[in-house]
Amino acid sequence: MSEGREAPRLETERLILRATRADDFEPCAQLWGDHRVTRHIGGTPSTPTESWARMLRFPGLWALLGYGYWTLEDKADDRFCGQVGFADFKRELTVDISGVPEAGWVLSPHVHGRGYATEAMTAALAWLDGTIDAPRSCCLIDPENAASIRVAEKLGYGDPAKAMLSGKADTLVFWRPRGG
């Protein structure tokens, strides 16, 4: 792992992946406060305080792990459209993912169904594969979240294993080898 890094700016055809800023708070709180977004991610919308705490974690991931989450902007209108990246959340999980970068993506409802998650994560995975010395990455997905399962499969994630998250929720752990 490489410590002390800041989120690098990445670009795709339609998106900018950049470091999270304090002025992302309002759209971030809207994103995480929307039941359409959280129904498969814990099931409960976040409060503004919880959204702020989530935002504060992002720079810490980069500083401590050398990887983390990016904020997504639409190139066409500079509009916030979600967050993607990698983390080690030290989860209580019945499948061991210790030391494995855990991929995640969450998109604002106004861009659902437009392929932004796949586009952004393709760039993020290319960065991860070229920068971080990890033999594989993983992602956790609610078994009911068919859209995210399709995204994971497009990105090269497979071999799902059932797991119990924090002793209360079934989840699927998907794996992707480096270079996927």
N, CA, C and O of each residue as an XYZ file, in Angstrom:
720
protein
N       0.837     -1.176      0.000
C       0.000      0.000      0.000
C       0.887      1.246      0.000
O       1.993      1.251      0.541
N       0.379      2.267     -0.607
C       1.098      3.526     -0.694
C       0.368      4.573      0.126
O      -0.790      4.885     -0.152
N       1.029      5.110      1.121
C       0.381      6.070      2.012
C       0.659      7.500      1.576
O       1.582      7.767      0.807
N      -0.165      8.416      2.086
C       0.071      9.831      1.883
C      -0.345     10.381      0.534
O       0.087     11.471      0.160
N      -1.147      9.679     -0.186
C      -1.577     10.071     -1.521
C      -2.866     10.891     -1.428
O      -3.656     10.721     -0.499
N      -3.065     11.779     -2.400
C      -4.342     12.465     -2.557
C      -5.037     11.855     -3.762
O      -4.387     11.272     -4.630
N      -6.336     11.985     -3.815
C      -7.093     11.430     -4.940
C      -6.624     12.074     -6.242
O      -6.697     13.295     -6.388
N      -6.146     11.273     -7.182
C      -5.755     11.840     -8.469
C      -6.991     12.165     -9.297
O      -8.035     11.530     -9.140
N      -6.876     13.125    -10.153
C      -7.979     13.478    -11.064
C      -7.933     12.517    -12.253
O      -6.902     12.368    -12.910
N      -9.059     11.877    -12.514
C      -9.192     10.985    -13.666
C     -10.314     11.509    -14.541
O     -11.253     12.135    -14.049
N     -10.220     11.257    -15.830
C     -11.286     11.665    -16.740
C     -11.675     10.506    -17.637
O     -10.839      9.696    -18.039
N     -12.959     10.446    -17.940
C     -13.495      9.502    -18.911
C     -14.161     10.342    -19.997
O     -14.064     11.569    -19.989
N     -14.819      9.694    -20.903
C     -15.496     10.430    -21.969
C     -16.507     11.437    -21.418
O     -16.604     12.559    -21.916
N     -17.264     11.032    -20.385
C     -18.338     11.885    -19.870
C     -18.134     12.389    -18.454
O     -18.886     13.248    -17.993
N     -17.132     11.875    -17.756
C     -17.020     12.123    -16.316
C     -15.651     12.620    -15.896
O     -14.640     12.356    -16.546
N     -15.650     13.350    -14.788
C     -14.424     13.699    -14.079
C     -14.509     13.016    -12.723
O     -15.505     13.163    -12.014
N     -13.475     12.273    -12.360
C     -13.338     11.668    -11.036
C     -12.323     12.533    -10.304
O     -11.180     12.659    -10.742
N     -12.733     13.125     -9.200
C     -11.866     14.075     -8.494
C     -11.987     13.892     -6.992
O     -12.860     13.179     -6.496
N     -11.086     14.556     -6.283
C     -11.124     14.541     -4.820
C     -12.414     15.191     -4.331
O     -12.943     16.109     -4.956
N     -12.898     14.699     -3.215
C     -14.085     15.255     -2.581
C     -13.726     16.576     -1.911
O     -12.675     16.713     -1.284
N     -14.636     17.554     -2.063
C     -14.433     18.886     -1.479
C     -15.570     19.196     -0.516
O     -16.635     18.582     -0.574
N     -15.332     20.148      0.363
C     -16.358     20.547      1.335
C     -17.637     21.008      0.650
O     -18.732     20.790      1.169
N     -17.507     21.651     -0.522
C     -18.710     22.130     -1.199
C     -19.512     21.012     -1.871
O     -20.523     21.283     -2.519
N     -19.071     19.767     -1.722
C     -19.852     18.613     -2.188
C     -20.898     18.188     -1.161
O     -21.679     17.270     -1.411
N     -20.913     18.856     -0.001
C     -21.788     18.398      1.074
C     -23.262     18.320      0.679
O     -23.892     17.281      0.874
N     -23.814     19.381      0.136
C     -25.255     19.387     -0.177
C     -25.634     18.256     -1.134
O     -26.549     17.494     -0.822
N     -24.972     18.114     -2.283
C     -25.368     17.009     -3.163
C     -25.067     15.634     -2.562
O     -25.776     14.666     -2.838
N     -24.025     15.549     -1.749
C     -23.715     14.283     -1.077
C     -24.817     13.927     -0.083
O     -25.253     12.777     -0.025
N     -25.266     14.903      0.694
C     -26.338     14.659      1.653
C     -27.635     14.289      0.932
O     -28.385     13.439      1.411
N     -27.903     14.914     -0.208
C     -29.080     14.548     -1.002
C     -28.966     13.116     -1.510
O     -29.928     12.350     -1.454
N     -27.791     12.763     -2.001
C     -27.554     11.408     -2.512
C     -27.809     10.372     -1.429
O     -28.617      9.462     -1.614
N     -27.124     10.506     -0.303
C     -27.207      9.515      0.766
C     -28.503      9.601      1.560
O     -28.819      8.684      2.318
N     -29.252     10.675      1.402
C     -30.543     10.801      2.058
C     -31.702     10.283      1.222
O     -32.853     10.338      1.655
N     -31.411      9.783      0.036
C     -32.434      9.318     -0.903
C     -32.644      7.813     -0.755
O     -31.706      7.032     -0.918
N     -33.861      7.414     -0.450
C     -34.170      5.985     -0.260
C     -33.876      5.168     -1.517
O     -33.494      4.003     -1.409
N     -34.043      5.749     -2.704
C     -33.735      5.017     -3.948
C     -32.261      4.620     -3.997
O     -31.904      3.607     -4.599
N     -31.425      5.407     -3.373
C     -29.984      5.147     -3.350
C     -29.631      4.152     -2.251
O     -28.828      3.246     -2.474
N     -30.214      4.307     -1.080
C     -29.786      3.514      0.078
C     -30.554      2.210      0.282
O     -30.198      1.420      1.156
N     -31.585      1.975     -0.496
C     -32.398      0.765     -0.254
C     -31.576     -0.513     -0.317
O     -31.909     -1.486      0.359
N     -30.507     -0.538     -1.114
C     -29.635     -1.710     -1.193
C     -28.305     -1.496     -0.464
O     -27.436     -2.367     -0.476
N     -28.158     -0.333      0.166
C     -26.926     -0.022      0.901
C     -27.329      0.294      2.340
O     -27.391      1.459      2.733
N     -27.593     -0.717      3.095
C     -27.986     -0.536      4.485
C     -29.474     -0.338      4.698
O     -29.973     -0.558      5.801
N     -30.201      0.080      3.648
C     -31.645      0.174      3.715
C     -32.221      1.428      4.321
O     -33.430      1.647      4.238
N     -31.387      2.271      4.936
C     -31.885      3.463      5.620
C     -31.163      4.698      5.084
O     -29.933      4.732      5.053
N     -31.918      5.708      4.664
C     -31.262      6.948      4.230
C     -30.404      7.541      5.349
O     -30.727      7.417      6.530
N     -29.322      8.179      4.958
C     -28.413      8.807      5.916
C     -28.903     10.194      6.289
O     -29.531     10.890      5.491
N     -28.600     10.578      7.526
C     -28.857     11.950      7.962
C     -27.771     12.847      7.366
O     -26.745     12.347      6.906
N     -27.983     14.153      7.367
C     -26.906     15.044      6.925
C     -25.613     14.838      7.722
O     -24.525     14.893      7.149
N     -25.716     14.605      9.021
C     -24.523     14.370      9.843
C     -23.793     13.113      9.397
O     -22.565     13.107      9.316
N     -24.531     12.052      9.106
C     -23.906     10.802      8.629
C     -23.269     11.004      7.253
O     -22.205     10.452      6.973
N     -23.914     11.788      6.405
C     -23.345     12.077      5.081
C     -22.048     12.868      5.214
O     -21.084     12.607      4.493
N     -22.020     13.826      6.127
C     -20.808     14.610      6.371
C     -19.681     13.698      6.858
O     -18.544     13.810      6.400
N     -20.000     12.800      7.784
C     -18.987     11.872      8.299
C     -18.450     10.985      7.174
O     -17.252     10.706      7.124
N     -19.314     10.550      6.289
C     -18.878      9.735      5.150
C     -17.905     10.544      4.283
O     -16.856     10.041      3.880
N     -18.261     11.790      4.004
C     -17.375     12.644      3.203
C     -16.012     12.817      3.856
O     -14.986     12.815      3.175
N     -16.002     12.968      5.181
C     -14.744     13.162      5.888
C     -13.846     11.938      5.815
O     -12.624     12.064      5.890
N     -14.433     10.757      5.668
C     -13.638      9.526      5.552
C     -12.831      9.482      4.264
O     -11.734      8.925      4.235
N     -13.366     10.066      3.201
C     -12.728      9.912      1.892
C     -11.279     10.411      1.863
O     -10.409      9.663      1.416
N     -10.973     11.632      2.314
C      -9.564     12.047      2.328
C      -8.705     11.156      3.238
O      -7.527     10.936      2.955
N      -9.286     10.650      4.320
C      -8.551      9.765      5.223
C      -8.162      8.450      4.567
O      -7.075      7.926      4.812
N      -9.047      7.919      3.736
C      -8.701      6.688      3.007
C      -7.471      6.920      2.140
O      -6.527      6.130      2.153
N      -7.498      8.018      1.383
C      -6.359      8.323      0.509
C      -5.078      8.509      1.329
O      -4.023      7.987      0.969
N      -5.178      9.248      2.420
C      -3.990      9.539      3.228
C      -3.406      8.289      3.873
O      -2.185      8.145      3.943
N      -4.254      7.389      4.343
C      -3.768      6.215      5.073
C      -3.512      4.999      4.193
O      -2.597      4.222      4.465
N      -4.310      4.823      3.142
C      -4.214      3.609      2.330
C      -3.584      3.822      0.955
O      -3.097      2.875      0.338
N      -3.594      5.065      0.478
C      -3.101      5.322     -0.871
C      -4.151      5.086     -1.935
O      -3.860      5.179     -3.128
N      -5.365      4.783     -1.518
C      -6.512      4.684     -2.413
C      -7.749      5.101     -1.637
O      -7.722      5.183     -0.409
N      -8.834      5.364     -2.354
C     -10.038      5.824     -1.693
C     -11.149      6.081     -2.681
O     -11.233      5.442     -3.730
N     -12.001      7.029     -2.330
C     -13.167      7.359     -3.145
C     -12.991      8.684     -3.871
O     -12.380      9.625     -3.364
N     -13.543      8.723     -5.063
C     -13.615      9.933     -5.864
C     -15.052     10.448     -5.870
O     -15.999      9.686     -5.676
N     -15.196     11.730     -6.092
C     -16.491     12.329     -6.387
C     -16.590     12.446     -7.900
O     -15.621     12.800     -8.571
N     -17.764     12.147     -8.427
C     -17.995     12.198     -9.872
C     -18.689     13.488    -10.265
O     -19.639     13.928     -9.617
N     -18.197     14.080    -11.336
C     -18.846     15.241    -11.951
C     -19.136     14.903    -13.401
O     -18.324     14.264    -14.070
N     -20.274     15.325    -13.878
C     -20.625     15.195    -15.287
C     -19.893     16.289    -16.055
O     -20.030     17.466    -15.719
N     -19.125     15.933    -17.072
C     -18.389     16.927    -17.847
C     -19.315     17.920    -18.549
O     -18.952     19.079    -18.750
N     -20.504     17.463    -18.918
C     -21.418     18.313    -19.676
C     -21.904     19.519    -18.879
O     -22.096     20.597    -19.442
N     -22.106     19.345    -17.557
C     -22.676     20.439    -16.772
C     -22.036     20.617    -15.394
O     -22.549     21.383    -14.578
N     -20.933     19.929    -15.120
C     -20.210     20.006    -13.840
C     -21.059     19.556    -12.658
O     -20.724     19.849    -11.510
N     -22.147     18.853    -12.921
C     -23.069     18.446    -11.856
C     -22.539     17.218    -11.117
O     -22.036     16.280    -11.736
N     -22.655     17.237     -9.792
C     -22.332     16.085     -8.942
C     -23.211     14.924     -9.389
O     -24.421     15.077     -9.558
N     -22.589     13.761     -9.578
C     -23.417     12.616     -9.961
C     -23.093     11.342     -9.202
O     -23.617     10.283     -9.546
N     -22.240     11.406     -8.175
C     -22.042     10.232     -7.348
C     -20.631     10.123     -6.806
O     -19.841     11.066     -6.847
N     -20.346      8.928     -6.295
C     -19.049      8.635     -5.693
C     -18.665      7.199     -6.020
O     -19.500      6.296     -5.967
N     -17.409      6.997     -6.355
C     -16.894      5.656     -6.638
C     -15.497      5.532     -6.064
O     -14.824      6.534     -5.823
N     -15.065      4.304     -5.847
C     -13.694      4.109     -5.411
C     -13.482      2.829     -4.659
O     -14.173      1.832     -4.871
N     -12.499      2.875     -3.761
C     -12.041      1.695     -3.032
C     -11.809      2.055     -1.572
O     -11.479      3.193     -1.239
N     -11.987      1.071     -0.718
C     -11.804      1.314      0.711
C     -11.412      0.029      1.412
O     -11.465     -1.061      0.843
N     -11.021      0.189      2.649
C     -10.909     -0.908      3.606
C     -11.653     -0.404      4.826
O     -11.114      0.353      5.633
N     -12.918     -0.841      4.949
C     -13.768     -0.381      6.033
C     -13.677     -1.261      7.276
O     -14.417     -1.050      8.236
N     -12.772     -2.250      7.269
C     -12.613     -3.142      8.436
C     -13.976     -3.727      8.829
O     -14.371     -3.697      9.994
N     -14.668     -4.250      7.841
C     -16.033     -4.745      8.037
C     -16.075     -6.030      8.858
O     -15.149     -6.841      8.828
N     -17.172     -6.189      9.589
C     -17.475     -7.445     10.266
C     -18.195     -8.309      9.237
O     -19.396     -8.158      9.012
N     -17.451     -9.212      8.618
C     -17.947     -9.981      7.481
C     -17.531    -11.437      7.646
O     -16.418    -11.720      8.089
N     -18.417    -12.359      7.292
C     -18.094    -13.781      7.450
C     -17.182    -14.304      6.346
O     -16.741    -15.451      6.414
N     -16.891    -13.501      5.339
C     -15.887    -13.815      4.323
C     -14.722    -12.864      4.559
O     -14.926    -11.659      4.709
N     -13.502    -13.393      4.592
C     -12.339    -12.555      4.904
C     -11.929    -11.718      3.691
O     -11.529    -12.257      2.660
N     -12.035    -10.396      3.827
C     -11.571     -9.480      2.783
C     -10.447     -8.587      3.311
O     -10.169     -7.529      2.747
N      -9.817     -9.014      4.379
C      -8.737     -8.226      5.000
C      -7.665     -7.868      3.984
O      -7.149     -8.734      3.277
N      -7.338     -6.592      3.918
C      -6.264     -6.127      3.047
C      -6.613     -6.086      1.574
O      -5.744     -5.794      0.751
N      -7.859     -6.368      1.212
C      -8.289     -6.366     -0.186
C      -9.042     -5.067     -0.452
O     -10.005     -4.769      0.255
N      -8.629     -4.283     -1.456
C      -9.394     -3.075     -1.769
C     -10.842     -3.447     -2.126
O     -11.092     -4.273     -3.003
N     -11.779     -2.814     -1.421
C     -13.206     -3.064     -1.652
C     -13.758     -1.953     -2.540
O     -13.789     -0.787     -2.146
N     -14.188     -2.325     -3.729
C     -14.742     -1.363     -4.680
C     -16.173     -1.012     -4.305
O     -16.909     -1.837     -3.764
N     -16.553      0.221     -4.599
C     -17.926      0.643     -4.368
C     -18.302      1.764     -5.309
O     -17.454      2.536     -5.758
N     -19.589      1.839     -5.600
C     -20.099      2.890     -6.452
C     -21.509      3.237     -6.003
O     -22.304      2.365     -5.653
N     -21.795      4.524     -6.020
C     -23.132      5.017     -5.687
C     -23.382      6.234     -6.579
O     -22.596      7.182     -6.603
N     -24.495      6.183     -7.307
C     -24.801      7.213     -8.286
C     -26.107      7.912     -7.950
O     -27.041      7.301     -7.431
N     -26.158      9.200     -8.253
C     -27.371      9.982     -8.055
C     -28.476      9.470     -8.974
O     -28.209      9.086    -10.112
N     -29.707      9.463     -8.488
C     -30.810      8.962     -9.310
C     -30.926      9.628    -10.678
O     -31.386      8.993    -11.626
N     -30.521     10.894    -10.805
C     -30.658     11.564    -12.107
C     -29.740     10.972    -13.185
O     -29.905     11.282    -14.364
N     -28.771     10.120    -12.797
C     -27.919      9.475    -13.800
C     -28.067      7.951    -13.812
O     -27.337      7.270    -14.532
N     -28.984      7.417    -13.040
C     -29.193      5.963    -13.058
C     -29.528      5.502    -14.471
O     -30.253      6.173    -15.205
N     -28.990      4.351    -14.834
C     -29.296      3.747    -16.122
C     -28.537      4.316    -17.303
O     -28.829      3.961    -18.445
N     -27.576      5.183    -17.063
C     -26.828      5.816    -18.167
C     -25.425      5.241    -18.353
O     -24.669      5.716    -19.200
N     -25.071      4.222    -17.567
C     -23.760      3.601    -17.717
C     -22.636      4.325    -17.002
O     -21.469      3.989    -17.204
N     -22.952      5.314    -16.167
C     -21.921      6.081    -15.488
C     -21.137      5.245    -14.478
O     -19.930      5.435    -14.329
N     -21.800      4.331    -13.788
C     -21.089      3.511    -12.801
C     -20.022      2.669    -13.491
O     -18.885      2.597    -13.023
N     -20.382      2.041    -14.589
C     -19.415      1.212    -15.325
C     -18.287      2.075    -15.877
O     -17.117      1.705    -15.790
N     -18.637      3.217    -16.441
C     -17.627      4.113    -17.017
C     -16.648      4.604    -15.949
O     -15.434      4.564    -16.149
N     -17.173      5.060    -14.827
C     -16.318      5.581    -13.761
C     -15.466      4.474    -13.145
O     -14.271      4.662    -12.919
N     -16.068      3.338    -12.877
C     -15.317      2.253    -12.244
C     -14.304      1.624    -13.188
O     -13.291      1.100    -12.724
N     -14.537      1.657    -14.479
C     -13.524      1.182    -15.426
C     -12.264      2.032    -15.293
O     -11.154      1.500    -15.279
N     -12.432      3.354    -15.197
C     -11.281      4.250    -15.007
C     -10.640      4.020    -13.645
O      -9.414      3.983    -13.535
N     -11.458      3.866    -12.608
C     -10.926      3.653    -11.261
C     -10.158      2.340    -11.174
O      -9.104      2.283    -10.541
N     -10.669      1.296    -11.796
C      -9.979      0.000    -11.773
C      -8.678      0.038    -12.574
O      -7.691     -0.580    -12.176
N      -8.667      0.752    -13.693
C      -7.417      0.910    -14.444
C      -6.371      1.609    -13.578
O      -5.199      1.232    -13.580
N      -6.807      2.635    -12.835
C      -5.895      3.319    -11.922
C      -5.409      2.351    -10.849
O      -4.207      2.266    -10.594
N      -6.328      1.620    -10.216
C      -5.962      0.679     -9.152
C      -4.966     -0.358     -9.669
O      -3.936     -0.606     -9.042
N      -5.280     -0.960    -10.813
C      -4.410     -1.998    -11.371
C      -3.014     -1.471    -11.698
O      -2.029     -2.201    -11.582
N      -2.929     -0.211    -12.105
C      -1.641      0.363    -12.469
C      -0.878      1.004    -11.328
O       0.284      1.377    -11.492
N      -1.515      1.139    -10.172
C      -0.907      1.913     -9.090
C      -0.733      1.132     -7.796
O       0.303      1.247     -7.141
N      -1.714      0.352     -7.425
C      -1.716     -0.332     -6.129
C      -1.344     -1.795     -6.331
O      -1.901     -2.479     -7.190
N      -0.400     -2.260     -5.531
C       0.063     -3.640     -5.636
C      -0.861     -4.561     -4.838
O      -0.533     -5.005     -3.738
N      -2.015     -4.828     -5.422
C      -2.978     -5.727     -4.796
C      -3.339     -6.803     -5.828
O      -3.683     -6.470     -6.962
N      -3.266     -8.072     -5.457
C      -3.535     -9.125     -6.426
C      -4.996     -9.214     -6.864
O      -5.305     -9.807     -7.897
N      -5.906     -8.611     -6.059
C      -7.321     -8.641     -6.417
C      -8.064     -7.564     -5.641
O      -7.543     -6.982     -4.690
N      -9.275     -7.319     -6.069
C     -10.180     -6.433     -5.340
C     -11.507     -7.173     -5.193
O     -11.724     -8.227     -5.791
N     -12.381     -6.593     -4.383
C     -13.687     -7.216     -4.162
C     -14.748     -6.131     -4.154
O     -14.435     -4.942     -4.101
N     -15.993     -6.545     -4.207
C     -17.104     -5.621     -3.979
C     -18.215     -6.386     -3.274
O     -18.387     -7.587     -3.484
N     -18.960     -5.684     -2.444
C     -20.079     -6.255     -1.694
C     -21.365     -5.707     -2.277
O     -21.518     -4.497     -2.446
N     -22.297     -6.614     -2.585
C     -23.548     -6.194     -3.215
C     -24.708     -6.945     -2.590
O     -24.647     -8.157     -2.386
N     -25.763     -6.207     -2.290
C     -27.011     -6.791     -1.822
C     -27.521     -7.749     -2.911
O     -27.580     -7.364     -4.079
N     -27.884     -8.973     -2.556
C     -28.359     -9.936     -3.555
C     -29.573     -9.449     -4.355
O     -29.830     -9.954     -5.448
N     -30.322     -8.472     -3.824
C     -31.502     -7.933     -4.509
C     -31.152     -6.808     -5.494
O     -32.020     -6.340     -6.230
N     -29.890     -6.375     -5.509
C     -29.488     -5.232     -6.328
C     -28.996     -5.703     -7.697
O     -27.795     -5.752     -7.959
N     -29.946     -6.045     -8.556
C     -29.621     -6.583     -9.882
C     -28.796     -5.606    -10.721
O     -27.906     -6.030    -11.458
N     -29.077     -4.317    -10.620
C     -28.339     -3.328    -11.411
C     -26.858     -3.313    -11.037
O     -26.000     -3.291    -11.920
N     -26.547     -3.324     -9.733
C     -25.142     -3.323     -9.316
C     -24.459     -4.647     -9.633
O     -23.265     -4.668     -9.931
N     -25.183     -5.730     -9.575
C     -24.596     -7.028     -9.963
C     -24.209     -6.989    -11.433
O     -23.142     -7.486    -11.796
N     -25.044     -6.415    -12.288
C     -24.702     -6.289    -13.715
C     -23.457     -5.432    -13.895
O     -22.580     -5.771    -14.690
N     -23.372     -4.313    -13.157
C     -22.184     -3.458    -13.244
C     -20.948     -4.254    -12.835
O     -19.936     -4.236    -13.536
N     -21.027     -4.950    -11.704
C     -19.884     -5.737    -11.220
C     -19.423     -6.741    -12.274
O     -18.226     -6.876    -12.524
N     -20.359     -7.434    -12.881
C     -20.001     -8.430    -13.895
C     -19.347     -7.781    -15.109
O     -18.396     -8.335    -15.660
N     -19.840     -6.609    -15.542
C     -19.222     -5.887    -16.660
C     -17.789     -5.494    -16.324
O     -16.934     -5.428    -17.207
N     -17.531     -5.235    -15.049
C     -16.196     -4.804    -14.607
C     -15.241     -5.971    -14.380
O     -14.068     -5.759    -14.071
N     -15.726     -7.188    -14.529
C     -14.875     -8.364    -14.354
C     -14.962     -9.012    -12.991
O     -14.176     -9.910    -12.692
N     -15.897     -8.583    -12.150
C     -16.094     -9.214    -10.847
C     -16.938    -10.471    -11.025
O     -17.892    -10.491    -11.803
N     -16.570    -11.513    -10.292
C     -17.301    -12.771    -10.380
C     -17.106    -13.599     -9.130
O     -16.701    -13.088     -8.086
N     -17.399    -14.882     -9.247
C     -17.269    -15.843     -8.145
C     -17.918    -15.343     -6.861
O     -17.266    -15.314     -5.817
N     -19.195    -14.946     -6.915
C     -19.818    -14.408     -5.707
C     -19.918    -15.447     -4.591
O     -20.235    -16.614     -4.826
N     -19.643    -14.995     -3.386
C     -19.778    -15.821     -2.189
C     -20.779    -15.135     -1.266
O     -20.719    -13.921     -1.070
N     -21.705    -15.917     -0.696
C     -22.641    -15.354      0.284
C     -21.900    -15.077      1.575
O     -21.041    -15.850      1.997
N     -22.246    -13.963      2.192
C     -21.616    -13.586      3.457
C     -22.639    -12.884      4.339
O     -23.667    -12.398      3.867
N     -22.337    -12.846      5.612
C     -23.147    -12.119      6.579
C     -22.367    -10.868      6.954
O     -21.209    -10.949      7.363
N     -23.009     -9.711      6.813
C     -22.385     -8.430      7.096
C     -22.875     -7.931      8.451
O     -24.078     -7.782      8.664
N     -21.954     -7.678      9.352
C     -22.254     -7.176     10.700
C     -23.292     -8.034     11.421
O     -24.078     -7.526     12.221
N     -23.290     -9.319     11.138
C     -24.156    -10.256     11.825
C     -25.635    -10.133     11.526
O     -26.455    -10.755     12.200
N     -25.999     -9.324     10.505
C     -27.433     -9.136     10.292
C     -27.893     -9.108      8.844
O     -29.089     -9.276      8.604
N     -27.038     -8.911      7.884
C     -27.495     -8.760      6.508
C     -26.755     -9.711      5.579
O     -25.530     -9.828      5.629
N     -27.515    -10.381      4.739
C     -26.884    -11.183      3.699
C     -26.327    -10.253      2.635
O     -26.965     -9.269      2.259
N     -25.148    -10.567      2.160
C     -24.545     -9.808      1.075
C     -23.780    -10.787      0.198
O     -23.496    -11.912      0.609
N     -23.451    -10.357     -0.999
C     -22.620    -11.143     -1.892
C     -21.264    -10.463     -2.001
O     -21.180     -9.244     -2.146
N     -20.207    -11.257     -1.931
C     -18.849    -10.750     -2.126
C     -18.384    -11.243     -3.485
O     -18.295    -12.447     -3.726
N     -18.090    -10.300     -4.367
C     -17.586    -10.607     -5.706
C     -16.092    -10.313     -5.737
O     -15.608     -9.426     -5.035
N     -15.369    -11.065     -6.556
C     -13.904    -10.941     -6.635
C     -13.492    -10.606     -8.059
O     -14.128    -11.023     -9.027
N     -12.406     -9.841     -8.161
C     -11.821     -9.500     -9.472
C     -10.315     -9.557     -9.333
O      -9.741     -8.873     -8.486
N      -9.658    -10.380    -10.171
C      -8.196    -10.390    -10.124
C      -7.628     -9.098    -10.727
O      -8.257     -8.464    -11.574
N      -6.448     -8.731    -10.279
C      -5.772     -7.555    -10.821
C      -5.715     -7.689    -12.350
O      -5.383     -8.749    -12.879
N      -6.037     -6.625    -13.028
C      -6.047     -6.642    -14.485
C      -7.302     -7.256    -15.061
O      -7.470     -7.331    -16.278
N      -8.182     -7.694    -14.183
C      -9.474     -8.274    -14.375
C      -9.944     -8.713    -15.661
O     -11.066     -9.207    -15.772
